[in-house]
Amino acid sequence: MEERNLTIADIAQELGVSKTTVSRAMSGKGRIGEETRKRVQAYIEAHHYSPNVVAKGLAQNKTFNLGLVLPGDYNIVELPFFQKCMMGISRTASEAGYDVLLSMVTAGRIRQLERAVTNRKIDGAILTRTLADDVPMRYLQENGVPFVAIGTTNDAGVVQIDNDHRGACRELTERLVDGGIRSLALIGGREEYIVTKTRLQGFEDAFEGRPGWNGSRQTFLNIEDEREVEKIVEGLLTERVECIICMDDFLCGCVLNVMQTRQIAVPEQIQVVSFYDSSMLANRTPAITSIRFNVEELGKKACGLLLQMLEGEEVQGRTLLGYEIRERESTKMISAASGIKRR
């Protein structure tokens, strides 16, 4: 008998037990005598037997596939986030013997996800974006599919993991205000994305408990077009606003393009900040003060939570990961006010 062609049936015949007994000995589930379990395990180890994924899945009623739900309407600027997140998920899944099956969804169109669930192609799923009206999330809940949401949701029954966007945006805004900034403008994207609301809340939190603050702040949301950004920035320059805060690196890039075209010096004439740091801003001059999140670690942790759930383990309902504020040349913050040196 060639070891590479060894099957559960072969092991059962050789040891004089049933195939069910062999499967139970391998999975550790079901009633089986300790002596029999040891005999099967010893035989498997001696013959270097490794069950293929299909056989293993049948024995444990698993596909050993995880569904990774990606937004089909992402833009090119968001790609680095999803790439790093996928990298963390894929590495963690691979180490646990799982493969990753991609499902693209756009707004209410979730056919790929529906097929994966209906055809029992996945054991669980990871959502990479949370929405105010979250159709993919509702579908998974209604069909009893274990899942983890990367992002934040008000549904306390959802296992969710996110970076501490609110805390990070609050701290960076506080540093600006403590550093002497008295007029700020915040430019953000679509409000249907929970992350937009979370970052806005962090910005607003920075002004709580400051009844004596006599500065001014403006907020512009649902901004997606570079021409919209240009119009807003031109108005802010006329008003002599001291600092523009961008919710993401795309908007920050648009703001910097306007500054360059208008020959406005940053930070001498106006300061610029981003609530998200990525490779999109890496080569910008001046270097941009921003918030760095470990996105690959976010993916790893999300996948780890899902794997724990699939093993029947209890997991924390909400997990927040940390952040790093990177103070760079695009601001003139008085670092002594926050007690933190310029990085």
N, C-alpha and C positions, 0 to 999 in steps of 0.2 A: 504493500500500500504506500503510495507516494504522499509525503506529508503535505505538499502544497495543495493536494486535492482532497485533503481530509475534510469530512463533513460531520455534522451532528449525528447523522445516522450511522456513520462509520464508528464514531466514538461509542455510541449506544450499543452497537453490535459487539464491539471489541470488549466492552466491560459487562455486557449482559444486563443492561438496564434499558429503560425506555428513553425515547428522544425527549419526552417531557422532563424526565429526571435530569438529563444532561443540561437542558435549557435552564432549569431551576438552579442547578449547581453553578451555572455560568452567571446568571443574573442576580443570585442571592435572594431570590424571591420565591415564595411557595414553600410548602412543607417538604422537607427532605432530611434524611438522617445525616448527622455530622460525619460519620464514617464514609458514607457514600459520596458526600460533597467533597471530602478530601481526596477520595479515589479519582473522581472526575477531574478535579483541579490538578492533581499530580500528573495525570495522563496528558492533560492539555499542555502543561508546562514542559513535560518531557518531549512532546512532539511539536512544540512551538506553534500550536494551533492559534489562529486569530480569525474569528468569524468575520465574514464580509458584512458590509453595512446593511444589505437587504435582509440577510438572515438575522442579524442582530436586531434590526428594526422590527421584524415580524415577531421575534421572541419577546420583545419588550413593548410591542404595540407603539413603536415610534418610527418617525421618518428620518430622524437625525438631520433635519433641515430646519433652519430658522428663517423666518421671513423678515427681510429688511425693507421697510416701507419708505420710499423716497418721494419727495414732491416732484411731479413732472413739470412744474412751472418755475423751477429754480432758475436764477440767472447766473451768468458766468462768474460773477463776483462771489456768489455763494459756494461755488464749486470746491474751493480749498477746504471749507468747513466739512462738507459732506465726504470729501476724499479722506480726510484725517479721521473722521468719525467711523467711516467704513473700515479703515485700516485697523483701528482698535477693535471693532466688532469682529472682523474676520480672523484676526490673530487669536482672540479669546475663544471664538467658536471652534477654530481648527484644533486648538490644544485640547478641547473637550470632545473631539471626534464629531463635530457638527459641520455641515456645509451651510452656506448662506444663499438664499434665494431672493432675488430682487423683485420688488413689486413697485411700479410707478403709479402714483395717484395724482389726480389734479382736481381740486375742489371736490365735487360730488361724484366724480368718475373714478370708480375703484374696481374696475373689471378684473385687472390682474390679481388684485388681492382677493377678490371673490373666488376666482378660479383656484388660487392656491389653497384657500380654506375648503371650498366645496369638494375639491379632488383630494383632500387630505395630504397635501404636499408638504405642510409645515407643522411643527409641533408648537410653535409660538412665534411671536413677532415683536419687532422693535420699530416704533414710530420715531422718525427723525425730526418731526416738526409738530407742534401743537397749535391748534386753531381755535378761534372763538366758537365757530360752528364746525366741530370736528367729526366729519362723516366717517372716516376710516376708524376712528376710536370707537364710535357708536357701533359700527359693524362688528368689530372684534368682540366688544362686550356682549352684544346680542347673540353672538354665535359661540360664546364661551371659550374663546381662544386666549390663552395666557399671553400677556404682552407687557412691555415696558415702554413708557413714553419718554423720549428725550425732549425735555422742555417742561413747562409748568401748566397745570390744569387745576381748576377749582374742584374737580371731582375727587373727593377724598378717597374714593375706592380704587383709584388708578395708581399703580406703582409708577412713580415718576422720578426722573433724575435730571438735574440741570446744574449749570454753573450759577453762582450767586450773582446774577445780573443786577438785582435790585441793590444789594449791599455794595457791589462794586461801583455802580453808577452814583450811588449816594456818596460814597467816599471820595470819588474823583471830583464830583461837583463841590463837595465841602472843601476840598483842598483849593479849588479855584476861588471860592468865596473867601476862605480864610486868607488866601494870598492877595486879596485886595480887589478882585474883580467885582464890579458893581453893575454891569450890564451884560447879560448873556442871552444867547438865542440857541434853542435846541431844534435840530432838523432831524426828523425821523421818517421811517417808512410806513408800511401798511398796518393799520390798526387791527386788522383781522388776525395778525400774527401775535400770539401771546407775548413773545419776547419784546415786541414793541411796547406793549402796555407795561410790562415788567420794568423795562429800562426807564420809561417815563415816570413810573412810580418812584424809582430810585432817585431820579432827578428831583422830583417834588419833595421827597423825604429830606433832602439836604436843607430845605428851607423851613422845616418844622422846628419849632423852638427858637426861631430867630425873629421874634416880633419887632425888634428894633432895626432889622436890616432894611435899609432905605434904597436898595438897588432895584433894578428892573429885569424882568425875564420874559422871553417870548417863546412860543412853541409852534412849530410847523410840522404837521403829520401828513401821512399818505403821500409823501413826496417820492416819486420814482424816476422822474425824467430829469436829465441834466439841464434842460432849459428852464424847468421849474426852479432848480437849485440856483441857477444863474440869476433869475429874477429876484429870488429871495435875498441872495447875498448882496446884490447891487443895492437893494433897499436898506439892508443892515449896514452897509458901508456908508450910505448917506446919513444914517442915524448915528454913526460913530459907535456902534456896538463894540465892546471890548473883546468879547470872546464868542466864537461859534463852536457849539458842541454838536458833533455828528453822531447819530446812533450806530452807524456802521461804516466800514471802510469804503464802500462804494460812494456813499454820500460825501465822505471826507475827501475822496479823490476829486469829486465834482467841485467841491468848494475850493480845493487847492488849484484846480485848473482855472477857475475864475480869478483867483488871486494872481496867478502867473500872467494871465492875459491882461489884467488891469494894472500889473506891475505894483501890486500891493505887497509890502514887506511883512512877512510872518516871522517872528511874533511882534516886531517893532510897531507896526500899525494896527494889527489885530491878531489875537491869539486863536489857535485852532486845536481842537481836541476830538478824539474819536473814542466812542464807547466800545469799540471792537478793534483789536489789532490782528492783522494777518499779513501774509506775504504780499498782498496787494499794496501795502503801504511801506514795504521794506526799503525801497530805494528812493523814497520821496525826500526832497530837500525843502525845508528843514525836516529832520526826523520828527515824527508826530507823537505827542503825548497820548497814550492810549491804555486800554485794559487788555491784558493777555490772559486767555483761558487755555487750558490744556485740553484740546478737543479730542485727541487720540485717547487720552485717559477717560474722557467722558464716554467714548464708545466702548472701551474695555469694561468700565463699571456697569454700563447698561446691559451689556451682554452677560456679564457675570450675574447680575440680578435675575435675568430671565432664566439662565441655567439653574439657578437655585430654586426658582419657582417650579421649573419642570421636574425637579427632584423632590418636590413636595415640601420644600423648606420655607419657613416663615421669613419674609424679607421686610425691610423698612419701607413704609409707604412713600416717603419723600426723602430724597437725598440731594444735598447741595454740595457742589465741589467749590474749591477756592478760586482765587484769581490773583493777578499781580498787576499793580498799577505801574506803568513805565513812564516816568516823567522825562520828557525829552525837550528838544530845542524849540518846539512850536509853541511853548508857553513860557511865561516869565514868573512862574509861581514863587512866592516867598516860602521856600521849603522849611524854613525855621518854624513857620506857623503850624505846620503839621508834624514837625519833629522828625521828618524823614528827608534824607539826603536825595539829591538829584541822582537818578540812575544813569 
